[in-house]
Amino acid sequence: MSAPAAEAPLSSFFNALGDPNRLRIVTRLCDGGPCSTTDLTEVVPVSRQAATKHLLLLESAGLVQSQRSGRERIWRMEPAPLADASEFLIRLSQRWDRAIDRLRAYVEDE
């Protein structure tokens, strides 16, 4: 897989978490486990319709999945994108550390 193709899901992931309301929703699902759309509207200061739009965007980014339960939709976290993002951030941090080491070596040699 080419680098840009590999980065597309991560871009979608970080974009989805770039909104404070979506971040609150994800935090609630991580901390409290699966819950209904109604329950999630209690953690975000928006209408149920707006919360649903946030949830659908999170779903399109692969962060959450839902299942209908009667008249409600129950949402749960999908852990794979979190693991992928964590691995990416670790690799990025390692690259940064190597760059700092090269800079340090350059400065010390001067």
Summary of the structure (lengths in Angstrom):
residues: 110
radius of gyration: 18.6
end to end distance: 40.2
largest distance: 70.5
contacts: 285
relative contact order: 0.13
helix: 68%
strand: 13%
